[in-house]
Amino acid sequence: MRVVFEGQKKIQELNLANTGRDTARYLISLIEIRMNSNGTFEKISEPDSGQLFASKFLRLFPRSVTLAPGEAQLVKVQLTRTGQLQEGEYRSHIYFRSVPDTRVQGEPARAKDSTRISVTLTPVFGISIPVIIRTGPPAMQVSLTDISLKTPENIPPRLDLVLRRSGNHSAYGDLSIDHVSERGKITTVGTVKGIAVYTPNPLRLFHMELDKKPGVNYHHGKLRITYTAPSKGAAPDRLAQAELQLQ
């Protein structure tokens, strides 16, 4: 899930719902995140070279929400100070953090022992959603390179590849892998949705396990790998395609 501001749109809404059985409180903030080349994320405070933060051009309301079980709340994301935006892509992340209730209901009071150290661990759950602001004409290209297939015995085949991105916009789309037999029969053996390569990263290393299906021989034929962007039309937009000859 992502929030993308393009064109004239200035406000978007997110629906935050409490699907648990207890009343929950959430704090909503903006954070900055770096995507590493292997697809993992880490929180940062200063932008990398070529990275633009969107946080100073965004306003969130409300910033704190308390929801009863089954209750939902709209969270509005507003684009501001648009006159200061330059051409390119800006990105920050909305962070929804659950505030834990440290009170344990029904637990009897215990006498404190001053001679011992007591530690209580309370898990804190959160989720982040990228918010992207795009200005100016898009210029983005993607290619699929360094493709290889490992077929060890007794475990699923593993496909390795590199998604290479260039231009001023991030890449986001779905990966589909088809096996094409020597007779031309096409069988889909793997799909992954929502793969991103965020600016300023030039590449992302990616691997996945492929399905073992009847009639598919991973030593004959070829693999066709297609990376497509979500589209409002009938068919997705193809960003890149490559083939690997099997042997």
C-alpha positions as CSV (number, residue, x, y, z in Angstrom):
1,M,0.0,0.0,0.0
2,R,1.3,3.4,-0.9
3,V,0.1,7.0,-1.1
4,V,1.1,8.9,-4.2
5,F,0.5,12.6,-4.9
6,E,0.6,13.4,-8.6
7,G,-1.1,16.1,-10.7
8,Q,-3.5,18.4,-8.8
9,K,-4.6,16.1,-6.0
10,K,-3.9,17.7,-2.6
11,I,-5.6,15.4,0.0
12,Q,-5.8,11.6,0.3
13,E,-7.5,9.5,3.0
14,L,-6.4,6.3,4.8
15,N,-8.8,4.1,6.7
16,L,-7.3,2.9,10.0
17,A,-9.3,0.1,11.6
18,N,-8.9,-1.8,14.9
19,T,-9.5,-5.5,14.1
20,G,-8.5,-6.7,17.6
21,R,-10.7,-7.4,20.6
22,D,-9.4,-4.6,22.8
23,T,-9.5,-0.8,22.6
24,A,-6.3,0.4,21.0
25,R,-4.5,3.7,20.7
26,Y,-2.3,4.6,17.7
27,L,0.2,7.4,17.3
28,I,0.6,8.7,13.7
29,S,3.8,10.3,12.5
30,L,6.2,10.8,9.6
31,I,9.5,9.0,9.5
32,E,12.4,8.8,7.0
33,I,13.5,5.4,5.7
34,R,16.3,4.1,3.5
35,M,15.8,1.1,1.2
36,N,18.9,-1.0,1.0
37,S,19.9,-2.9,-2.1
38,N,18.6,-6.2,-0.7
39,G,15.1,-4.7,-0.1
40,T,15.4,-4.2,3.7
41,F,14.6,-0.8,5.3
42,E,16.3,1.2,8.0
43,K,15.3,4.5,9.7
44,I,17.5,7.5,8.9
45,S,17.5,11.2,9.8
46,E,19.5,12.6,6.9
47,P,18.8,12.0,3.2
48,D,21.2,10.0,1.1
49,S,22.7,11.7,-2.0
50,G,19.8,12.2,-4.5
51,Q,17.1,11.4,-1.9
52,L,14.3,14.0,-1.2
53,F,12.2,13.8,1.9
54,A,8.4,14.5,1.6
55,S,7.7,15.1,5.3
56,K,8.0,18.9,5.2
57,F,5.4,19.1,2.5
58,L,2.8,16.9,4.3
59,R,0.3,17.4,7.0
60,L,-1.4,14.6,8.9
61,F,-4.6,14.8,10.9
62,P,-5.4,13.4,13.4
63,R,-2.0,12.5,14.9
64,S,-3.5,10.2,17.6
65,V,-6.4,7.8,17.4
66,T,-8.2,5.7,20.0
67,L,-10.3,2.9,18.5
68,A,-12.7,0.5,20.1
69,P,-12.8,-3.1,18.7
70,G,-14.2,-3.0,15.2
71,E,-14.0,0.8,15.0
72,A,-12.4,2.7,12.1
73,Q,-11.1,6.2,11.6
74,L,-10.2,8.2,8.5
75,V,-6.7,9.7,8.6
76,K,-6.1,12.5,6.1
77,V,-2.9,13.2,4.4
78,Q,-2.6,16.8,3.0
79,L,-0.1,18.1,0.5
80,T,1.2,21.6,1.5
81,R,3.8,24.2,0.5
82,T,3.6,23.0,-3.1
83,G,5.2,26.2,-4.4
84,Q,8.5,25.1,-2.9
85,L,8.5,21.7,-4.7
86,Q,11.1,21.2,-7.4
87,E,10.9,18.6,-10.2
88,G,11.6,15.0,-9.0
89,E,10.3,12.6,-6.4
90,Y,9.9,13.1,-2.7
91,R,9.4,10.2,-0.3
92,S,8.7,9.8,3.5
93,H,6.7,7.2,5.4
94,I,3.6,7.4,7.6
95,Y,4.2,5.4,10.7
96,F,1.2,4.0,12.6
97,R,2.5,2.9,16.1
98,S,0.3,1.0,18.5
99,V,0.6,2.4,22.1
100,P,0.6,-0.7,24.4
101,D,-1.5,-0.9,27.5
102,T,1.0,-1.9,30.1
103,R,-1.7,-2.6,32.7
104,V,-2.4,-6.3,32.9
105,Q,-6.1,-6.7,33.7
106,G,-6.9,-9.0,36.7
107,E,-3.3,-9.5,37.7
108,P,-3.0,-9.4,41.6
109,A,-0.7,-6.8,43.1
110,R,2.7,-8.3,44.1
111,A,5.0,-7.2,46.9
112,K,8.1,-5.5,45.6
113,D,11.4,-7.2,46.3
114,S,14.1,-4.5,46.5
115,T,16.9,-7.1,46.3
116,R,16.0,-8.2,42.8
117,I,15.8,-6.6,39.4
118,S,12.6,-7.2,37.5
119,V,12.3,-6.7,33.7
120,T,9.0,-6.6,31.8
121,L,9.0,-6.7,28.0
122,T,6.1,-5.1,26.2
123,P,5.9,-5.6,22.4
124,V,5.2,-2.4,20.3
125,F,3.6,-3.0,16.9
126,G,3.7,-0.6,14.0
127,I,3.4,-0.3,10.3
128,S,4.8,2.2,7.8
129,I,3.3,3.3,4.5
130,P,5.4,5.2,1.9
131,V,4.1,8.6,0.8
132,I,5.4,9.8,-2.5
133,I,5.2,13.3,-4.1
134,R,6.0,13.4,-7.8
135,T,6.5,16.6,-9.8
136,G,7.6,17.3,-13.3
137,P,7.7,14.9,-16.3
138,P,8.5,11.2,-15.4
139,A,11.7,9.7,-16.6
140,M,12.2,6.2,-15.3
141,Q,13.6,3.0,-16.8
142,V,13.9,-0.6,-15.4
143,S,15.9,-3.5,-16.6
144,L,16.3,-7.1,-15.3
145,T,19.9,-8.4,-15.2
146,D,22.2,-11.0,-13.6
147,I,19.5,-13.6,-13.9
148,S,20.4,-17.1,-12.7
149,L,18.5,-20.3,-11.6
150,K,19.7,-22.7,-8.9
151,T,18.1,-26.2,-9.0
152,P,19.4,-28.2,-6.0
153,E,17.8,-31.5,-5.2
154,N,14.8,-31.9,-2.8
155,I,14.2,-28.1,-2.5
156,P,12.3,-25.6,-4.8
157,P,14.3,-24.0,-7.6
158,R,15.6,-20.5,-6.7
159,L,15.7,-17.6,-9.1
160,D,18.1,-14.7,-8.5
161,L,18.1,-11.4,-10.4
162,V,18.8,-7.7,-10.2
163,L,16.2,-5.0,-10.9
164,R,18.1,-1.9,-12.2
165,R,16.4,1.5,-12.0
166,S,17.4,4.8,-13.6
167,G,15.7,8.2,-13.8
168,N,13.9,10.5,-11.4
169,H,11.1,8.2,-10.2
170,S,10.9,5.0,-8.1
171,A,9.9,1.7,-9.7
172,Y,6.9,-0.2,-8.3
173,G,5.3,-3.3,-9.8
174,D,4.6,-7.0,-9.9
175,L,7.0,-9.8,-11.0
176,S,5.7,-12.7,-12.9
177,I,7.8,-15.7,-14.0
178,D,6.6,-18.1,-16.8
179,H,8.2,-21.3,-17.9
180,V,8.1,-21.7,-21.6
181,S,8.6,-25.3,-22.7
182,E,10.5,-26.3,-25.9
183,R,7.1,-26.9,-27.5
184,G,5.9,-23.4,-26.5
185,K,3.7,-24.3,-23.6
186,I,3.5,-21.5,-21.0
187,T,3.2,-22.2,-17.3
188,T,3.3,-19.5,-14.6
189,V,5.7,-20.7,-11.9
190,G,5.9,-17.7,-9.7
191,T,4.4,-14.3,-8.9
192,V,5.4,-11.6,-6.4
193,K,3.3,-8.4,-6.0
194,G,4.5,-4.9,-4.9
195,I,8.2,-4.9,-5.5
196,A,9.7,-1.5,-5.3
197,V,13.1,0.1,-6.1
198,Y,12.9,3.5,-4.4
199,T,15.0,6.5,-5.4
200,P,17.9,7.1,-5.2
201,N,18.7,3.4,-5.3
202,P,20.0,2.3,-8.7
203,L,19.3,-1.4,-8.1
204,R,17.6,-4.1,-5.9
205,L,18.9,-7.6,-5.4
206,F,16.0,-10.1,-5.5
207,H,15.5,-13.8,-5.2
208,M,12.5,-16.1,-4.9
209,E,11.5,-19.8,-5.0
210,L,9.7,-21.1,-8.0
211,D,6.8,-23.6,-8.0
212,K,7.4,-27.2,-8.8
213,K,4.5,-28.0,-11.2
214,P,3.7,-31.1,-13.2
215,G,5.2,-31.0,-16.7
216,V,7.7,-28.2,-15.9
217,N,11.3,-29.2,-16.5
218,Y,13.7,-26.5,-15.2
219,H,16.5,-27.9,-17.3
220,H,14.7,-27.4,-20.6
221,G,12.9,-24.5,-22.3
222,K,13.3,-21.0,-20.9
223,L,12.0,-18.7,-18.1
224,R,10.3,-15.4,-19.1
225,I,10.5,-12.8,-16.3
226,T,8.1,-9.8,-16.6
227,Y,7.9,-6.7,-14.4
228,T,4.7,-4.8,-14.7
229,A,3.3,-1.6,-13.1
230,P,-0.2,-1.4,-11.8
231,S,-2.5,0.2,-14.4
232,K,-6.0,1.6,-14.4
233,G,-6.6,0.1,-17.8
234,A,-7.4,-3.4,-18.8
235,A,-3.8,-4.6,-19.0
236,P,-0.8,-3.7,-16.7
237,D,2.0,-1.6,-18.1
238,R,5.1,-3.6,-18.8
239,L,8.2,-2.0,-17.2
240,A,10.8,-4.7,-18.2
241,Q,11.1,-8.2,-19.5
242,A,13.9,-10.7,-19.8
243,E,14.4,-14.4,-20.6
244,L,16.7,-17.1,-19.2
245,Q,17.6,-20.1,-21.4
246,L,17.5,-23.3,-19.3
247,Q,20.0,-26.1,-19.7
